[in-house]
Amino acid sequence: MKHVHKGIVDGDVIRLESPVKLPQGTPILVSFTTLHKERQDVIKQRQLKCLEQGFHLGTKLYSTREDLHAR
């Protein structure tokens, strides 16, 4: 099962922002991805811009049933 948690490295210890609900002694595999605050802000602004513009879900291709069957 895969879980993603944010945390901060403090010497040899990783301090997680949220508690992990696993039994004591559970073996795990840890993978690291470094977060760059500046890059995250750029991505956030780009995503907010996309949300403000809305999503193009297509256009009405046919105005009448006859238009649909004419092709």
N, C-alpha and C positions, 0 to 999 in steps of 0.2 A: 504494500500500500504506500502511495506517495503522498507526502505532506510537504508544504512549503511554509517556512517560518522566517521572518526577518529577525536579525540580531546584530550585535556589535561585538567585535573581537576586543577582549580586554586581557592582554598578555596571552596566556595559554588557555584562557577560558572564553567561551562564546556565550554571551548573555542574550537570550531570546526575548523579543518584545511581548510574546504571548506564551502562556503555559503549554507544555506538550502533554497530551493525555495518553501516556503510555505507561504500562506497568514498570516498576523499578527493575532494572537489570535486563530490559529488552535490548537485544542487539540491533544496531542501526548502521546504515551507511550514510555518511555525510558528504554532500557535494557543495562546493562554494561557487557563488557568482557575485562578483563585486558590483555594487550599485554606485553609479556616479550621479550625484545629486543634480548636476547641471543637465546631464542627458535625460534624466527622468523628468525634469521640468520642461524640456523641449518636447518630449513625447507627450506629456500631459497637455501642453498648450495645443499641439497638433490634433490630438484627439478631441479636445473641447471645440476646436474650430470645425472639425468634421461633424460633431453633434449639432452645432449651431446652424450649419448649412443644411442639415438633414440628409437623408439618403435618397438617391435616385432609384426609384422602384420601377422605372419604365414609364412609357407613355401610352396613352390610349391609341392603339393602332387602327382600330376600325370604329367608325361612328355608327354604322348600321349593319344589320345582318347581311344585307346584299353586298356590302363592301367586303365582308369576310369571305363570301362564296365567289366573288368575282375573280379572286386571285387563284 
